[in-house]
Amino acid sequence: QGRTDRPALKGSDRARREGTGPMGSGDRGSISEQWYKAKYESGATAHVEFKKSDQTPVDPKKPTQGQTPRDLPLTKDRVPDLVNGDQLKDVKHVKSVLDQGDRAQIDEYVNVLVGQKITINGKEYNLKKATVVFTEPVGGGKNADYIAAKTSKDLEFEIFNRSGERRTINEASLERHQRDARALAADIR
């Protein structure tokens, strides 16, 4: 049984990383997500389930060629870590490059969910932006090329550097780095 009074949830980023170090990756990820919600998004709803079956079907008479990604359905149910108002956030606790599953998930958040009005259990969501949070500095650095390529008006990234400072990577901050992934990675550290 897990404890709910873990000091890592209450303290700094450094305390969180040190306190979760000996744990398995699933536990570290879960605690990092809880820590982030408690510290930065206390009003957010966790794990809103966007079901593939709940989507309005695509008009079969409409040709698929020329459809925008937002015309296409989810490939599977998606459950972002946090939804707060018009913003969806997914917390990634990785120390390596995102795998294809994570990338497909992010693509669907941006290309299918953001910009849509979606009603789930009577509550309407009008998502305007997705943010991917890297709680591990190494993970942020290893994904710098991906971050530089994917950042847009619909997708931002938050990265915690080694000092525990939260950095927001958006179109404006990338312009300062001239979309150079190496400069971005150096700034993350």
VOBA-1610 file (N, C-alpha, C; in pm, whole numbers, padded with zeros to 5 digits, always signed):
BEGIN
Gln+00084-00118+00000Gln+00000+00000+00000Gln+00088+00124+00000Gly+00054+00220-00086Gly+00128+00344-00090Gly+00085+00438+00019Arg+00176+00525+00057Arg+00144+00627+00158Arg+00105+00754+00086Thr+00018+00833+00149Thr-00026+00958+00088Thr+00048+01078+00144Asp+00128+01058+00248Asp+00196+01171+00311Asp+00344+01176+00273Arg+00376+01131+00154Arg+00515+01130+00111Arg+00570+01272+00107Pro+00687+01295+00168Pro+00744+01429+00167Pro+00774+01479+00027Ala+00798+01386-00067Ala+00830+01428-00203Ala+00716+01507-00266Leu+00593+01484-00223Leu+00480+01557-00279Leu+00475+01701-00229Lys+00529+01726-00112Lys+00518+01857-00051Lys+00638+01947-00079Gly+00753+01889-00105Gly+00876+01965-00112Gly+00915+02010-00251Ser+01041+02033-00263Ser+01099+02084-00386Ser+01116+01975-00490Asp+01153+02018-00609Asp+01182+01923-00716Asp+01298+01831-00676Arg+01398+01887-00612Arg+01513+01806-00570Arg+01470+01699-00469Ala+01387+01737-00372Ala+01337+01640-00274Ala+01257+01531-00343Arg+01179+01569-00443Arg+01101+01470-00518Arg+01193+01372-00589Arg+01293+01424-00657Arg+01385+01335-00730Arg+01464+01246-00636Glu+01511+01301-00525Glu+01587+01220-00429Glu+01498+01117-00360Gly+01376+01157-00327Gly+01285+01066-00258Gly+01234+00952-00344Thr+01231+00974-00475Thr+01179+00870-00564Thr+01290+00790-00631Gly+01414+00828-00611Gly+01527+00763-00678Gly+01529+00611-00672Pro+01509+00552-00553Pro+01517+00406-00546Pro+01391+00333-00591Met+01288+00403-00627Met+01161+00340-00665Met+01163+00294-00811Gly+01070+00207-00846Gly+01052+00166-00985Gly+00999+00282-01068Ser+01014+00272-01200Ser+00977+00384-01287Ser+00828+00419-01278Gly+00741+00319-01265Gly+00597+00347-01254Gly+00564+00427-01130Asp+00625+00390-01017Asp+00603+00463-00892Asp+00661+00604-00901Arg+00781+00617-00957Arg+00842+00750-00972Arg+00754+00840-01058Gly+00701+00783-01167Gly+00614+00861-01256Gly+00486+00904-01187Ser+00426+00814-01113Ser+00301+00845-01043Ser+00322+00953-00938Ile+00430+00941-00862Ile+00459+01042-00760Ile+00493+01176-00824Ser+00567+01174-00934Ser+00601+01299-01003Ser+00476+01368-01054Glu+00383+01291-01105Glu+00256+01347-01152Glu+00178+01409-01036Gln+00169+01338-00924Gln+00099+01391-00805Gln+00169+01516-00752Trp+00300+01514-00748Trp+00379+01629-00702Trp+00351+01750-00791Tyr+00355+01729-00922Tyr+00333+01839-01016Tyr+00193+01897-00998Lys+00093+01810-00986Lys-00045+01857-00968Lys-00057+01938-00839Ala+00000+01886-00730Ala-00010+01956-00601Ala+00062+02090-00604Lys+00174+02097-00669Lys+00256+02218-00668Lys+00213+02322-00772Tyr+00169+02277-00891Tyr+00145+02371-01000Tyr+00003+02373-01055Glu-00072+02265-01038Glu-00205+02256-01101Glu-00308+02199-01004Ser-00315+02254-00883Ser-00402+02197-00781Ser-00550+02197-00821Gly-00591+02287-00909Gly-00730+02292-00953Gly-00762+02204-01072Ala-00662+02134-01123Ala-00681+02052-01243Ala-00755+01923-01211Thr-00822+01870-01311Thr-00885+01738-01301Thr-00787+01636-01356Ala-00765+01531-01279Ala-00670+01428-01322Ala-00743+01321-01403His-00676+01274-01505His-00716+01157-01583His-00856+01164-01642Val-00883+01272-01715Val-01008+01282-01790Val-00996+01186-01908Glu-01095+01100-01923Glu-01088+00997-02027Glu-01161+01043-02154Phe-01083+01062-02260Phe-01138+01096-02391Phe-01147+00965-02469Lys-01268+00915-02485Lys-01287+00783-02545Lys-01305+00793-02696Lys-01240+00701-02762Lys-01254+00692-02906Lys-01401+00673-02944Ser-01473+00594-02866Ser-01614+00564-02896Ser-01706+00684-02875Asp-01662+00785-02800Asp-01745+00902-02774Asp-01736+01008-02883Gln-01645+00992-02974Gln-01627+01094-03076Gln-01736+01090-03181Thr-01764+01205-03236Thr-01856+01212-03348Thr-01789+01146-03466Pro-01856+01050-03529Pro-01792+00981-03641Pro-01764+01076-03757Val-01658+01046-03827Val-01622+01123-03946Val-01724+01091-04055Asp-01766+01191-04129Asp-01864+01172-04236Asp-01805+01080-04343Pro-01865+00963-04367Pro-01808+00870-04464Pro-01814+00922-04607Lys-01902+01019-04633Lys-01912+01077-04768Lys-01801+01178-04793Lys-01740+01223-04687Lys-01633+01323-04697Lys-01503+01251-04735Pro-01437+01293-04838Pro-01314+01224-04876Pro-01207+01238-04768Thr-01130+01132-04747Thr-01024+01139-04645Thr-00911+01228-04692Gln-00888+01234-04821Gln-00784+01324-04870Gln-00833+01466-04848Gly-00751+01549-04792Gly-00790+01686-04764Gly-00845+01706-04625Gln-00869+01596-04552Gln-00914+01612-04415Gln-00798+01666-04332Thr-00831+01753-04240Thr-00728+01798-04147Thr-00720+01695-04036Pro-00609+01691-03962Pro-00601+01596-03851Pro-00718+01609-03755Arg-00771+01729-03736Arg-00883+01747-03643Arg-01012+01684-03694Asp-01017+01650-03823Asp-01133+01579-03877Asp-01125+01430-03847Leu-01010+01382-03808Leu-00989+01239-03789Leu-01014+01200-03643Pro-01056+01077-03620Pro-01085+01034-03483Pro-00958+00991-03409Leu-00972+00979-03278Leu-00865+00919-03198Leu-00844+00776-03244Thr-00721+00729-03237Thr-00694+00590-03271Thr-00723+00497-03154Lys-00726+00554-03033Lys-00760+00479-02911Lys-00799+00578-02803Asp-00852+00527-02692Asp-00887+00614-02581Asp-00762+00686-02533Arg-00777+00813-02496Arg-00664+00893-02447Arg-00700+00949-02310Val-00605+00944-02218Val-00627+00989-02081Val-00509+01079-02040Pro-00518+01209-02069Pro-00410+01298-02026Pro-00404+01305-01874Asp-00287+01334-01823Asp-00268+01338-01678Asp-00353+01446-01612Leu-00361+01564-01674Leu-00432+01677-01612Leu-00507+01758-01718Val-00624+01806-01681Val-00697+01902-01764Val-00741+02014-01670Asn-00704+02137-01707Asn-00738+02253-01626Asn-00790+02362-01718Gly-00920+02383-01714Gly-00979+02483-01803Gly-00961+02441-01947Asp-00893+02525-02024Asp-00875+02497-02166Asp-00740+02433-02196Gln-00673+02384-02094Gln-00539+02329-02113Gln-00529+02183-02068Leu-00467+02104-02151Leu-00440+01964-02124Leu-00291+01953-02092Lys-00255+01876-01989Lys-00114+01857-01956Lys-00086+01709-01938Asp+00028+01667-01989Asp+00071+01529-01972Asp+00211+01533-01912Val+00228+01465-01799Val+00354+01465-01725Val+00435+01343-01767Lys+00554+01367-01820Lys+00643+01259-01863Lys+00761+01253-01766His+00780+01139-01708His+00891+01117-01616His+00987+01019-01683Val+01059+01070-01783Val+01148+00985-01863Val+01290+01038-01858Lys+01382+00947-01879Lys+01524+00984-01887Lys+01581+00952-02024Ser+01492+00923-02118Ser+01536+00885-02252Ser+01446+00953-02354Val+01472+00923-02480Val+01393+00977-02589Val+01252+00917-02580Leu+01151+00999-02605Leu+01013+00949-02605Leu+00998+00840-02710Asp+00925+00736-02674Asp+00903+00628-02770Asp+00789+00665-02865Gln+00766+00580-02965Gln+00663+00607-03066Gln+00524+00619-03004Gly+00495+00540-02901Gly+00365+00547-02835Gly+00342+00683-02771Asp+00444+00735-02701Asp+00434+00868-02640Asp+00416+00975-02746Arg+00490+00963-02854Arg+00481+01062-02962Arg+00343+01059-03029Ala+00290+00939-03050Ala+00156+00927-03109Ala+00051+00987-03016Gln+00068+00964-02886Gln-00023+01019-02787Gln-00022+01172-02795Ile+00095+01232-02796Ile+00107+01378-02802Ile+00047+01430-02932Asp+00075+01363-03044Asp+00018+01405-03172Asp-00134+01406-03167Glu-00193+01304-03106Glu-00339+01301-03099Glu-00393+01407-03004Tyr-00324+01435-02896Tyr-00367+01543-02808Tyr-00376+01673-02889Val-00271+01701-02966Val-00264+01827-03039Val-00353+01827-03162Asn-00350+01720-03239Asn-00418+01718-03369Asn-00565+01678-03362Val-00607+01614-03255Val-00746+01569-03246Val-00822+01641-03135Leu-00761+01653-03017Leu-00834+01709-02902Leu-00826+01861-02892Val-00708+01919-02911Val-00693+02064-02901Val-00770+02129-03016Gly-00847+02231-02984Gly-00926+02302-03084Gly-01066+02247-03098Gln-01101+02150-03017Gln-01233+02088-03024Gln-01312+02117-02897Lys-01444+02123-02912Lys-01533+02124-02796Lys-01578+01981-02777Ile-01550+01927-02660Ile-01578+01786-02633Ile-01657+01779-02503Thr-01767+01705-02503Thr-01847+01688-02382Thr-01827+01547-02328Ile-01791+01539-02201Ile-01771+01411-02133Ile-01850+01416-02003Asn-01940+01321-01987Asn-02024+01314-01866Asn-02090+01448-01836Gly-02139+01515-01939Gly-02210+01640-01921Gly-02122+01763-01905Lys-01990+01745-01898Lys-01900+01859-01884Lys-01833+01888-02018Glu-01838+02016-02058Glu-01779+02054-02186Glu-01633+02097-02168Tyr-01549+02046-02253Tyr-01408+02084-02257Tyr-01383+02153-02390Asn-01319+02270-02384Asn-01281+02343-02504Asn-01130+02363-02497Leu-01058+02260-02534Leu-00912+02260-02518Leu-00845+02348-02622Lys-00757+02436-02574Lys-00688+02529-02663Lys-00538+02504-02672Lys-00487+02426-02575Lys-00342+02404-02575Lys-00311+02276-02501Ala-00205+02209-02547Ala-00151+02092-02477Ala-00011+02129-02429Thr+00023+02080-02311Thr+00158+02100-02256Thr+00210+01965-02210Val+00332+01935-02251Val+00400+01814-02206Val+00506+01857-02107Val+00504+01795-01989Val+00594+01830-01880Val+00699+01720-01864Phe+00826+01758-01871Phe+00936+01665-01844Phe+00986+01693-01703Thr+00964+01599-01612Thr+01008+01619-01473Thr+01153+01582-01452Glu+01214+01513-01546Glu+01356+01475-01538Glu+01436+01560-01636Pro+01536+01634-01589Pro+01616+01717-01679Pro+01678+01637-01793Val+01725+01516-01764Val+01788+01434-01868Val+01688+01404-01979Gly+01564+01373-01942Gly+01461+01345-02042Gly+01433+01466-02129Gly+01426+01583-02068Gly+01407+01705-02147Gly+01520+01727-02245Gly+01643+01709-02199Gly+01760+01726-02286Gly+01763+01626-02400Lys+01731+01500-02371Lys+01736+01397-02475Lys+01624+01414-02578Asn+01523+01491-02545Asn+01412+01515-02637Asn+01416+01654-02699Ala+01530+01720-02690Ala+01541+01859-02740Ala+01507+01870-02888Asp+01552+01777-02971Asp+01519+01783-03114Asp+01368+01773-03136Tyr+01307+01680-03066Tyr+01162+01661-03076Tyr+01089+01787-03029Ile+01132+01841-02917Ile+01069+01962-02862Ile+01081+02078-02961Ala+01200+02096-03018Ala+01221+02204-03113Ala+01133+02187-03238Ala+01115+02063-03281Ala+01035+02037-03401Ala+00885+02050-03376Lys+00839+02014-03257Lys+00695+02004-03231Lys+00632+02127-03165Thr+00710+02212-03102Thr+00653+02327-03033Thr+00575+02414-03131Ser+00453+02450-03091Ser+00366+02530-03177Ser+00271+02611-03089Lys+00181+02682-03151Lys+00082+02757-03073Lys-00007+02662-02994Asp-00021+02538-03040Asp-00106+02439-02973Asp-00031+02349-02876Leu+00102+02350-02880Leu+00182+02258-02798Leu+00302+02329-02737Glu+00307+02327-02604Glu+00421+02380-02530Glu+00480+02267-02447Phe+00600+02292-02397Phe+00667+02196-02310Phe+00713+02268-02185Glu+00712+02197-02074Glu+00772+02246-01950Glu+00879+02146-01913Ile+00995+02199-01875Ile+01108+02112-01843Ile+01169+02162-01713Phe+01196+02070-01623Phe+01265+02103-01500Phe+01414+02080-01522Asn+01493+02185-01497Asn+01638+02169-01514Asn+01699+02109-01387Arg+01829+02090-01388Arg+01897+02025-01275Arg+01883+02104-01145Ser+01859+02233-01155Ser+01841+02316-01035Ser+01697+02313-00985Gly+01610+02243-01056Gly+01470+02236-01015Gly+01386+02349-01068Glu+01443+02432-01154Glu+01368+02543-01213Glu+01282+02490-01327Arg+01161+02536-01330Arg+01068+02497-01437Arg+01083+02595-01552Arg+01112+02541-01668Arg+01127+02622-01789Arg+01013+02591-01885Thr+00952+02694-01939Thr+00848+02676-02039Thr+00909+02697-02177Ile+00888+02598-02263Ile+00936+02608-02400Ile+00813+02629-02487Asn+00808+02746-02549Asn+00698+02780-02638Asn+00756+02845-02763Glu+00672+02890-02852Glu+00723+02947-02977Glu+00818+03065-02951Ala+00785+03149-02856Ala+00868+03267-02827Ala+01005+03225-02773Ser+01010+03130-02681Ser+01140+03089-02627Ser+01223+03017-02732Leu+01158+02944-02822Leu+01234+02877-02928Leu+01292+02979-03026Glu+01220+03086-03050Glu+01273+03190-03139Glu+01402+03248-03080Arg+01406+03262-02947Arg+01530+03311-02884Arg+01645+03215-02909His+01616+03086-02924His+01719+02986-02952His+01730+02958-03102Gln+01657+03035-03182Gln+01653+03019-03327Gln+01624+02875-03367Arg+01535+02811-03290Arg+01493+02673-03311Arg+01612+02576-03318Asp+01718+02610-03248Asp+01838+02526-03242Asp+01824+02431-03122Ala+01811+02304-03150Ala+01789+02205-03044Ala+01908+02197-02947Arg+02030+02215-02997Arg+02147+02208-02907Arg+02147+02324-02808Ala+02114+02444-02856Ala+02106+02559-02767Ala+01994+02540-02666Leu+01885+02484-02709Leu+01773+02455-02621Leu+01815+02356-02513Ala+01881+02247-02553Ala+01925+02146-02456Ala+02023+02205-02356Ala+02113+02291-02403Ala+02209+02354-02312Ala+02139+02445-02211Asp+02034+02513-02256Asp+01958+02601-02167Asp+01879+02521-02063Ile+01837+02401-02101Ile+01762+02317-02009Ile+01849+02277-01891Arg+01973+02247-01917Arg+02063+02203-01811Arg+02088+02316-01718
//
